[in-house]
Amino acid sequence: MEEIIERSYNIDLCGFPHEEEVILEPMDLIQEYQEKRASLNAEIDHVLEQITSMLGGN
């Protein structure tokens, strides 16, 4: 009981972090998506170049 009072009656003792959802403006969301997509495409291209190089390709 003392612990609950000390925690201002907050009984959430599970210790899991609380995630807050960030809601972006539509154009900001599109820009973020495009940046992430470009980053992933670059990463895929790099991996494909490494594989091609290992296989003795051009």
PDB file of N, CA, C, O and CB in Angstrom:
ATOM      1  N   MET A   1       0.815  -1.181   0.000  1.00  0.00           N
ATOM      2  CA  MET A   1       0.000   0.000   0.000  1.00  0.00           C
ATOM      3  C   MET A   1       0.867   1.256   0.000  1.00  0.00           C
ATOM      4  O   MET A   1       0.570   2.232  -0.688  1.00  0.00           O
ATOM      5  CB  MET A   1      -0.932  -0.008   1.194  1.00  0.00           C
ATOM      6  N   GLU A   2       1.951   1.212   0.790  1.00  0.00           N
ATOM      7  CA  GLU A   2       2.848   2.372   0.867  1.00  0.00           C
ATOM      8  C   GLU A   2       3.468   2.689  -0.488  1.00  0.00           C
ATOM      9  O   GLU A   2       3.586   3.851  -0.879  1.00  0.00           O
ATOM     10  CB  GLU A   2       3.951   2.123   1.897  1.00  0.00           C
ATOM     11  N   GLU A   3       3.861   1.635  -1.194  1.00  0.00           N
ATOM     12  CA  GLU A   3       4.479   1.840  -2.513  1.00  0.00           C
ATOM     13  C   GLU A   3       3.501   2.513  -3.469  1.00  0.00           C
ATOM     14  O   GLU A   3       3.893   3.396  -4.232  1.00  0.00           O
ATOM     15  CB  GLU A   3       4.955   0.496  -3.104  1.00  0.00           C
ATOM     16  N   ILE A   4       2.256   2.114  -3.438  1.00  0.00           N
ATOM     17  CA  ILE A   4       1.252   2.715  -4.321  1.00  0.00           C
ATOM     18  C   ILE A   4       1.057   4.185  -3.968  1.00  0.00           C
ATOM     19  O   ILE A   4       0.938   5.025  -4.859  1.00  0.00           O
ATOM     20  CB  ILE A   4      -0.091   1.955  -4.221  1.00  0.00           C
ATOM     21  N   ILE A   5       1.025   4.495  -2.704  1.00  0.00           N
ATOM     22  CA  ILE A   5       0.878   5.893  -2.277  1.00  0.00           C
ATOM     23  C   ILE A   5       2.103   6.695  -2.697  1.00  0.00           C
ATOM     24  O   ILE A   5       1.969   7.814  -3.192  1.00  0.00           O
ATOM     25  CB  ILE A   5       0.674   5.984  -0.740  1.00  0.00           C
ATOM     26  N   GLU A   6       3.307   6.130  -2.504  1.00  0.00           N
ATOM     27  CA  GLU A   6       4.541   6.812  -2.891  1.00  0.00           C
ATOM     28  C   GLU A   6       4.580   7.082  -4.398  1.00  0.00           C
ATOM     29  O   GLU A   6       5.187   8.054  -4.847  1.00  0.00           O
ATOM     30  CB  GLU A   6       5.760   5.978  -2.475  1.00  0.00           C
ATOM     31  N   ARG A   7       3.934   6.222  -5.163  1.00  0.00           N
ATOM     32  CA  ARG A   7       3.925   6.378  -6.622  1.00  0.00           C
ATOM     33  C   ARG A   7       2.731   7.200  -7.082  1.00  0.00           C
ATOM     34  O   ARG A   7       2.350   7.143  -8.251  1.00  0.00           O
ATOM     35  CB  ARG A   7       3.909   5.010  -7.305  1.00  0.00           C
ATOM     36  N   SER A   8       2.148   7.954  -6.182  1.00  0.00           N
ATOM     37  CA  SER A   8       0.987   8.806  -6.482  1.00  0.00           C
ATOM     38  C   SER A   8      -0.143   7.997  -7.095  1.00  0.00           C
ATOM     39  O   SER A   8      -0.805   8.428  -8.039  1.00  0.00           O
ATOM     40  CB  SER A   8       1.385   9.944  -7.430  1.00  0.00           C
ATOM     41  N   TYR A   9      -0.343   6.826  -6.538  1.00  0.00           N
ATOM     42  CA  TYR A   9      -1.417   5.923  -6.962  1.00  0.00           C
ATOM     43  C   TYR A   9      -1.266   5.428  -8.399  1.00  0.00           C
ATOM     44  O   TYR A   9      -2.239   5.016  -9.030  1.00  0.00           O
ATOM     45  CB  TYR A   9      -2.744   6.615  -6.815  1.00  0.00           C
ATOM     46  N   ASN A  10      -0.052   5.472  -8.899  1.00  0.00           N
ATOM     47  CA  ASN A  10       0.240   4.910 -10.220  1.00  0.00           C
ATOM     48  C   ASN A  10       0.515   3.430 -10.018  1.00  0.00           C
ATOM     49  O   ASN A  10       1.537   3.061  -9.440  1.00  0.00           O
ATOM     50  CB  ASN A  10       1.462   5.637 -10.917  1.00  0.00           C
ATOM     51  N   ILE A  11      -0.388   2.581 -10.487  1.00  0.00           N
ATOM     52  CA  ILE A  11      -0.220   1.148 -10.269  1.00  0.00           C
ATOM     53  C   ILE A  11       0.398   0.440 -11.467  1.00  0.00           C
ATOM     54  O   ILE A  11       0.401  -0.790 -11.532  1.00  0.00           O
ATOM     55  CB  ILE A  11      -1.548   0.521  -9.944  1.00  0.00           C
ATOM     56  N   ASP A  12       0.917   1.208 -12.408  1.00  0.00           N
ATOM     57  CA  ASP A  12       1.596   0.630 -13.564  1.00  0.00           C
ATOM     58  C   ASP A  12       3.013   0.262 -13.145  1.00  0.00           C
ATOM     59  O   ASP A  12       3.928   1.077 -13.251  1.00  0.00           O
ATOM     60  CB  ASP A  12       1.605   1.622 -14.778  1.00  0.00           C
ATOM     61  N   LEU A  13       3.189  -0.945 -12.677  1.00  0.00           N
ATOM     62  CA  LEU A  13       4.481  -1.396 -12.173  1.00  0.00           C
ATOM     63  C   LEU A  13       5.163  -2.380 -13.117  1.00  0.00           C
ATOM     64  O   LEU A  13       6.150  -3.014 -12.745  1.00  0.00           O
ATOM     65  CB  LEU A  13       4.308  -2.032 -10.815  1.00  0.00           C
ATOM     66  N   CYS A  14       4.643  -2.509 -14.331  1.00  0.00           N
ATOM     67  CA  CYS A  14       5.172  -3.515 -15.245  1.00  0.00           C
ATOM     68  C   CYS A  14       6.550  -3.151 -15.785  1.00  0.00           C
ATOM     69  O   CYS A  14       7.313  -4.040 -16.161  1.00  0.00           O
ATOM     70  CB  CYS A  14       4.217  -3.715 -16.392  1.00  0.00           C
ATOM     71  N   GLY A  15       6.881  -1.874 -15.830  1.00  0.00           N
ATOM     72  CA  GLY A  15       8.197  -1.470 -16.279  1.00  0.00           C
ATOM     73  C   GLY A  15       8.374  -1.384 -17.782  1.00  0.00           C
ATOM     74  O   GLY A  15       9.475  -1.107 -18.256  1.00  0.00           O
ATOM     75  N   PHE A  16       7.314  -1.616 -18.541  1.00  0.00           N
ATOM     76  CA  PHE A  16       7.435  -1.502 -19.992  1.00  0.00           C
ATOM     77  C   PHE A  16       7.419  -0.035 -20.396  1.00  0.00           C
ATOM     78  O   PHE A  16       6.644   0.754 -19.853  1.00  0.00           O
ATOM     79  CB  PHE A  16       6.299  -2.273 -20.701  1.00  0.00           C
ATOM     80  N   PRO A  17       8.269   0.330 -21.344  1.00  0.00           N
ATOM     81  CA  PRO A  17       8.267   1.730 -21.792  1.00  0.00           C
ATOM     82  C   PRO A  17       6.966   2.051 -22.523  1.00  0.00           C
ATOM     83  O   PRO A  17       6.375   1.199 -23.186  1.00  0.00           O
ATOM     84  CB  PRO A  17       9.481   2.013 -22.711  1.00  0.00           C
ATOM     85  N   HIS A  18       6.557   3.257 -22.388  1.00  0.00           N
ATOM     86  CA  HIS A  18       5.353   3.710 -23.079  1.00  0.00           C
ATOM     87  C   HIS A  18       5.773   4.413 -24.356  1.00  0.00           C
ATOM     88  O   HIS A  18       6.564   5.356 -24.327  1.00  0.00           O
ATOM     89  CB  HIS A  18       4.495   4.654 -22.177  1.00  0.00           C
ATOM     90  N   GLU A  19       5.244   3.950 -25.470  1.00  0.00           N
ATOM     91  CA  GLU A  19       5.574   4.562 -26.752  1.00  0.00           C
ATOM     92  C   GLU A  19       4.458   5.513 -27.142  1.00  0.00           C
ATOM     93  O   GLU A  19       3.275   5.186 -27.054  1.00  0.00           O
ATOM     94  CB  GLU A  19       5.792   3.487 -27.850  1.00  0.00           C
ATOM     95  N   GLU A  20       4.864   6.695 -27.572  1.00  0.00           N
ATOM     96  CA  GLU A  20       3.891   7.656 -28.044  1.00  0.00           C
ATOM     97  C   GLU A  20       3.970   7.695 -29.559  1.00  0.00           C
ATOM     98  O   GLU A  20       5.056   7.765 -30.135  1.00  0.00           O
ATOM     99  CB  GLU A  20       4.135   9.061 -27.426  1.00  0.00           C
ATOM    100  N   GLU A  21       2.828   7.651 -30.188  1.00  0.00           N
ATOM    101  CA  GLU A  21       2.777   7.682 -31.643  1.00  0.00           C
ATOM    102  C   GLU A  21       2.939   9.118 -32.112  1.00  0.00           C
ATOM    103  O   GLU A  21       2.257  10.023 -31.631  1.00  0.00           O
ATOM    104  CB  GLU A  21       1.451   7.074 -32.171  1.00  0.00           C
ATOM    105  N   VAL A  22       3.851   9.317 -33.058  1.00  0.00           N
ATOM    106  CA  VAL A  22       4.065  10.636 -33.628  1.00  0.00           C
ATOM    107  C   VAL A  22       3.241  10.722 -34.899  1.00  0.00           C
ATOM    108  O   VAL A  22       3.381   9.897 -35.801  1.00  0.00           O
ATOM    109  CB  VAL A  22       5.579  10.907 -33.908  1.00  0.00           C
ATOM    110  N   ILE A  23       2.393  11.715 -34.961  1.00  0.00           N
ATOM    111  CA  ILE A  23       1.553  11.901 -36.143  1.00  0.00           C
ATOM    112  C   ILE A  23       2.091  13.106 -36.909  1.00  0.00           C
ATOM    113  O   ILE A  23       2.075  14.237 -36.421  1.00  0.00           O
ATOM    114  CB  ILE A  23       0.038  12.099 -35.753  1.00  0.00           C
ATOM    115  N   LEU A  24       2.564  12.831 -38.120  1.00  0.00           N
ATOM    116  CA  LEU A  24       3.165  13.874 -38.943  1.00  0.00           C
ATOM    117  C   LEU A  24       2.131  14.482 -39.878  1.00  0.00           C
ATOM    118  O   LEU A  24       1.092  13.890 -40.171  1.00  0.00           O
ATOM    119  CB  LEU A  24       4.342  13.316 -39.746  1.00  0.00           C
ATOM    120  N   GLU A  25       2.448  15.667 -40.328  1.00  0.00           N
ATOM    121  CA  GLU A  25       1.651  16.291 -41.382  1.00  0.00           C
ATOM    122  C   GLU A  25       1.813  15.440 -42.636  1.00  0.00           C
ATOM    123  O   GLU A  25       2.849  14.795 -42.802  1.00  0.00           O
ATOM    124  CB  GLU A  25       2.090  17.788 -41.639  1.00  0.00           C
ATOM    125  N   PRO A  26       0.820  15.419 -43.524  1.00  0.00           N
ATOM    126  CA  PRO A  26       0.891  14.550 -44.703  1.00  0.00           C
ATOM    127  C   PRO A  26       2.160  14.730 -45.532  1.00  0.00           C
ATOM    128  O   PRO A  26       2.774  13.737 -45.921  1.00  0.00           O
ATOM    129  CB  PRO A  26      -0.300  14.797 -45.574  1.00  0.00           C
ATOM    130  N   MET A  27       2.564  15.949 -45.810  1.00  0.00           N
ATOM    131  CA  MET A  27       3.764  16.162 -46.632  1.00  0.00           C
ATOM    132  C   MET A  27       5.022  15.731 -45.892  1.00  0.00           C
ATOM    133  O   MET A  27       5.956  15.222 -46.512  1.00  0.00           O
ATOM    134  CB  MET A  27       3.879  17.635 -47.042  1.00  0.00           C
ATOM    135  N   ASP A  28       5.064  15.925 -44.582  1.00  0.00           N
ATOM    136  CA  ASP A  28       6.211  15.470 -43.791  1.00  0.00           C
ATOM    137  C   ASP A  28       6.285  13.950 -43.790  1.00  0.00           C
ATOM    138  O   ASP A  28       7.371  13.378 -43.869  1.00  0.00           O
ATOM    139  CB  ASP A  28       6.122  15.998 -42.345  1.00  0.00           C
ATOM    140  N   LEU A  29       5.136  13.300 -43.702  1.00  0.00           N
ATOM    141  CA  LEU A  29       5.085  11.848 -43.735  1.00  0.00           C
ATOM    142  C   LEU A  29       5.574  11.320 -45.081  1.00  0.00           C
ATOM    143  O   LEU A  29       6.339  10.357 -45.131  1.00  0.00           O
ATOM    144  CB  LEU A  29       3.664  11.358 -43.455  1.00  0.00           C
ATOM    145  N   ILE A  30       5.138  11.943 -46.161  1.00  0.00           N
ATOM    146  CA  ILE A  30       5.574  11.543 -47.506  1.00  0.00           C
ATOM    147  C   ILE A  30       7.075  11.718 -47.642  1.00  0.00           C
ATOM    148  O   ILE A  30       7.759  10.845 -48.175  1.00  0.00           O
ATOM    149  CB  ILE A  30       4.841  12.363 -48.590  1.00  0.00           C
ATOM    150  N   GLN A  31       7.594  12.853 -47.158  1.00  0.00           N
ATOM    151  CA  GLN A  31       9.037  13.098 -47.249  1.00  0.00           C
ATOM    152  C   GLN A  31       9.808  12.065 -46.436  1.00  0.00           C
ATOM    153  O   GLN A  31      10.832  11.557 -46.891  1.00  0.00           O
ATOM    154  CB  GLN A  31       9.378  14.520 -46.762  1.00  0.00           C
ATOM    155  N   GLU A  32       9.326  11.753 -45.240  1.00  0.00           N
ATOM    156  CA  GLU A  32       9.997  10.745 -44.413  1.00  0.00           C
ATOM    157  C   GLU A  32       9.989   9.389 -45.114  1.00  0.00           C
ATOM    158  O   GLU A  32      10.994   8.678 -45.116  1.00  0.00           O
ATOM    159  CB  GLU A  32       9.319  10.635 -43.029  1.00  0.00           C
ATOM    160  N   TYR A  33       8.858   9.038 -45.704  1.00  0.00           N
ATOM    161  CA  TYR A  33       8.748   7.774 -46.433  1.00  0.00           C
ATOM    162  C   TYR A  33       9.738   7.740 -47.601  1.00  0.00           C
ATOM    163  O   TYR A  33      10.421   6.736 -47.809  1.00  0.00           O
ATOM    164  CB  TYR A  33       7.305   7.571 -46.946  1.00  0.00           C
ATOM    165  N   GLN A  34       9.814   8.832 -48.359  1.00  0.00           N
ATOM    166  CA  GLN A  34      10.720   8.883 -49.510  1.00  0.00           C
ATOM    167  C   GLN A  34      12.176   8.769 -49.076  1.00  0.00           C
ATOM    168  O   GLN A  34      12.970   8.098 -49.735  1.00  0.00           O
ATOM    169  CB  GLN A  34      10.511  10.177 -50.295  1.00  0.00           C
ATOM    170  N   GLU A  35      12.531   9.424 -47.970  1.00  0.00           N
ATOM    171  CA  GLU A  35      13.904   9.343 -47.465  1.00  0.00           C
ATOM    172  C   GLU A  35      14.240   7.925 -47.015  1.00  0.00           C
ATOM    173  O   GLU A  35      15.321   7.411 -47.303  1.00  0.00           O
ATOM    174  CB  GLU A  35      14.108  10.326 -46.303  1.00  0.00           C
ATOM    175  N   LYS A  36      13.306   7.302 -46.310  1.00  0.00           N
ATOM    176  CA  LYS A  36      13.532   5.925 -45.846  1.00  0.00           C
ATOM    177  C   LYS A  36      13.648   4.981 -47.036  1.00  0.00           C
ATOM    178  O   LYS A  36      14.502   4.094 -47.056  1.00  0.00           O
ATOM    179  CB  LYS A  36      12.387   5.466 -44.908  1.00  0.00           C
ATOM    180  N   ARG A  37      12.787   5.179 -48.023  1.00  0.00           N
ATOM    181  CA  ARG A  37      12.815   4.335 -49.220  1.00  0.00           C
ATOM    182  C   ARG A  37      14.146   4.491 -49.960  1.00  0.00           C
ATOM    183  O   ARG A  37      14.732   3.499 -50.395  1.00  0.00           O
ATOM    184  CB  ARG A  37      11.639   4.687 -50.157  1.00  0.00           C
ATOM    185  N   ALA A  38      14.622   5.721 -50.102  1.00  0.00           N
ATOM    186  CA  ALA A  38      15.894   5.961 -50.784  1.00  0.00           C
ATOM    187  C   ALA A  38      17.038   5.298 -50.016  1.00  0.00           C
ATOM    188  O   ALA A  38      17.949   4.731 -50.619  1.00  0.00           O
ATOM    189  CB  ALA A  38      16.153   7.479 -50.934  1.00  0.00           C
ATOM    190  N   SER A  39      16.988   5.371 -48.696  1.00  0.00           N
ATOM    191  CA  SER A  39      18.016   4.757 -47.872  1.00  0.00           C
ATOM    192  C   SER A  39      18.011   3.237 -48.037  1.00  0.00           C
ATOM    193  O   SER A  39      19.064   2.614 -48.177  1.00  0.00           O
ATOM    194  CB  SER A  39      17.814   5.133 -46.402  1.00  0.00           C
ATOM    195  N   LEU A  40      16.816   2.650 -48.020  1.00  0.00           N
ATOM    196  CA  LEU A  40      16.724   1.201 -48.194  1.00  0.00           C
ATOM    197  C   LEU A  40      17.173   0.779 -49.590  1.00  0.00           C
ATOM    198  O   LEU A  40      17.846  -0.241 -49.738  1.00  0.00           O
ATOM    199  CB  LEU A  40      15.294   0.725 -47.940  1.00  0.00           C
ATOM    200  N   ASN A  41      16.812   1.549 -50.614  1.00  0.00           N
ATOM    201  CA  ASN A  41      17.242   1.235 -51.980  1.00  0.00           C
ATOM    202  C   ASN A  41      18.764   1.275 -52.087  1.00  0.00           C
ATOM    203  O   ASN A  41      19.365   0.414 -52.730  1.00  0.00           O
ATOM    204  CB  ASN A  41      16.612   2.220 -52.987  1.00  0.00           C
ATOM    205  N   ALA A  42      19.380   2.260 -51.467  1.00  0.00           N
ATOM    206  CA  ALA A  42      20.843   2.370 -51.496  1.00  0.00           C
ATOM    207  C   ALA A  42      21.473   1.172 -50.787  1.00  0.00           C
ATOM    208  O   ALA A  42      22.477   0.629 -51.249  1.00  0.00           O
ATOM    209  CB  ALA A  42      21.309   3.695 -50.834  1.00  0.00           C
ATOM    210  N   GLU A  43      20.884   0.766 -49.673  1.00  0.00           N
ATOM    211  CA  GLU A  43      21.400  -0.390 -48.935  1.00  0.00           C
ATOM    212  C   GLU A  43      21.267  -1.671 -49.765  1.00  0.00           C
ATOM    213  O   GLU A  43      22.187  -2.487 -49.796  1.00  0.00           O
ATOM    214  CB  GLU A  43      20.655  -0.547 -47.593  1.00  0.00           C
ATOM    215  N   ILE A  44      20.141  -1.845 -50.427  1.00  0.00           N
ATOM    216  CA  ILE A  44      19.925  -3.013 -51.286  1.00  0.00           C
ATOM    217  C   ILE A  44      20.919  -3.010 -52.437  1.00  0.00           C
ATOM    218  O   ILE A  44      21.513  -4.043 -52.749  1.00  0.00           O
ATOM    219  CB  ILE A  44      18.479  -3.035 -51.828  1.00  0.00           C
ATOM    220  N   ASP A  45      21.105  -1.853 -53.072  1.00  0.00           N
ATOM    221  CA  ASP A  45      22.066  -1.749 -54.175  1.00  0.00           C
ATOM    222  C   ASP A  45      23.467  -2.134 -53.719  1.00  0.00           C
ATOM    223  O   ASP A  45      24.190  -2.823 -54.439  1.00  0.00           O
ATOM    224  CB  ASP A  45      22.074  -0.326 -54.748  1.00  0.00           C
ATOM    225  N   HIS A  46      23.852  -1.691 -52.527  1.00  0.00           N
ATOM    226  CA  HIS A  46      25.180  -1.995 -52.001  1.00  0.00           C
ATOM    227  C   HIS A  46      25.341  -3.499 -51.780  1.00  0.00           C
ATOM    228  O   HIS A  46      26.373  -4.070 -52.131  1.00  0.00           O
ATOM    229  CB  HIS A  46      25.425  -1.232 -50.687  1.00  0.00           C
ATOM    230  N   VAL A  47      24.333  -4.136 -51.204  1.00  0.00           N
ATOM    231  CA  VAL A  47      24.399  -5.583 -50.960  1.00  0.00           C
ATOM    232  C   VAL A  47      24.458  -6.331 -52.284  1.00  0.00           C
ATOM    233  O   VAL A  47      25.221  -7.288 -52.420  1.00  0.00           O
ATOM    234  CB  VAL A  47      23.182  -6.060 -50.126  1.00  0.00           C
ATOM    235  N   LEU A  48      23.664  -5.906 -53.258  1.00  0.00           N
ATOM    236  CA  LEU A  48      23.688  -6.557 -54.565  1.00  0.00           C
ATOM    237  C   LEU A  48      25.049  -6.412 -55.244  1.00  0.00           C
ATOM    238  O   LEU A  48      25.518  -7.342 -55.901  1.00  0.00           O
ATOM    239  CB  LEU A  48      22.596  -5.979 -55.458  1.00  0.00           C
ATOM    240  N   GLU A  49      25.687  -5.246 -55.087  1.00  0.00           N
ATOM    241  CA  GLU A  49      27.032  -5.049 -55.641  1.00  0.00           C
ATOM    242  C   GLU A  49      28.018  -6.008 -54.984  1.00  0.00           C
ATOM    243  O   GLU A  49      28.872  -6.582 -55.660  1.00  0.00           O
ATOM    244  CB  GLU A  49      27.497  -3.585 -55.446  1.00  0.00           C
ATOM    245  N   GLN A  50      27.905  -6.185 -53.669  1.00  0.00           N
ATOM    246  CA  GLN A  50      28.805  -7.098 -52.967  1.00  0.00           C
ATOM    247  C   GLN A  50      28.595  -8.532 -53.435  1.00  0.00           C
ATOM    248  O   GLN A  50      29.563  -9.261 -53.651  1.00  0.00           O
ATOM    249  CB  GLN A  50      28.594  -7.002 -51.450  1.00  0.00           C
ATOM    250  N   ILE A  51      27.354  -8.938 -53.593  1.00  0.00           N
ATOM    251  CA  ILE A  51      27.060 -10.292 -54.048  1.00  0.00           C
ATOM    252  C   ILE A  51      27.575 -10.500 -55.454  1.00  0.00           C
ATOM    253  O   ILE A  51      28.193 -11.523 -55.750  1.00  0.00           O
ATOM    254  CB  ILE A  51      25.560 -10.570 -53.987  1.00  0.00           C
ATOM    255  N   THR A  52      27.323  -9.533 -56.327  1.00  0.00           N
ATOM    256  CA  THR A  52      27.791  -9.625 -57.711  1.00  0.00           C
ATOM    257  C   THR A  52      29.310  -9.723 -57.761  1.00  0.00           C
ATOM    258  O   THR A  52      29.870 -10.490 -58.545  1.00  0.00           O
ATOM    259  CB  THR A  52      27.311  -8.411 -58.524  1.00  0.00           C
ATOM    260  N   SER A  53      29.966  -8.942 -56.919  1.00  0.00           N
ATOM    261  CA  SER A  53      31.429  -8.972 -56.864  1.00  0.00           C
ATOM    262  C   SER A  53      31.929 -10.338 -56.400  1.00  0.00           C
ATOM    263  O   SER A  53      32.911 -10.852 -56.936  1.00  0.00           O
ATOM    264  CB  SER A  53      31.954  -7.872 -55.929  1.00  0.00           C
ATOM    265  N   MET A  54      31.265 -10.927 -55.414  1.00  0.00           N
ATOM    266  CA  MET A  54      31.666 -12.250 -54.917  1.00  0.00           C
ATOM    267  C   MET A  54      31.465 -13.326 -55.971  1.00  0.00           C
ATOM    268  O   MET A  54      32.209 -14.306 -56.014  1.00  0.00           O
ATOM    269  CB  MET A  54      30.878 -12.608 -53.659  1.00  0.00           C
ATOM    270  N   LEU A  55      30.467 -13.147 -56.815  1.00  0.00           N
ATOM    271  CA  LEU A  55      30.189 -14.120 -57.854  1.00  0.00           C
ATOM    272  C   LEU A  55      31.028 -13.905 -59.111  1.00  0.00           C
ATOM    273  O   LEU A  55      30.913 -14.647 -60.086  1.00  0.00           O
ATOM    274  CB  LEU A  55      28.734 -14.078 -58.206  1.00  0.00           C
ATOM    275  N   GLY A  56      31.877 -12.870 -59.068  1.00  0.00           N
ATOM    276  CA  GLY A  56      32.753 -12.602 -60.196  1.00  0.00           C
ATOM    277  C   GLY A  56      32.086 -11.858 -61.320  1.00  0.00           C
ATOM    278  O   GLY A  56      32.528 -11.928 -62.467  1.00  0.00           O
ATOM    279  N   GLY A  57      31.018 -11.142 -61.002  1.00  0.00           N
ATOM    280  CA  GLY A  57      30.324 -10.373 -62.012  1.00  0.00           C
ATOM    281  C   GLY A  57      31.036  -9.062 -62.312  1.00  0.00           C
ATOM    282  O   GLY A  57      32.096  -8.768 -61.758  1.00  0.00           O
ATOM    283  N   ASN A  58      30.440  -8.294 -63.185  1.00  0.00           N
ATOM    284  CA  ASN A  58      31.042  -7.024 -63.612  1.00  0.00           C
ATOM    285  C   ASN A  58      30.917  -6.003 -62.527  1.00  0.00           C
ATOM    286  O   ASN A  58      31.364  -4.868 -62.693  1.00  0.00           O
ATOM    287  CB  ASN A  58      30.395  -6.505 -64.892  1.00  0.00           C
TER     288      ASN A  58
END
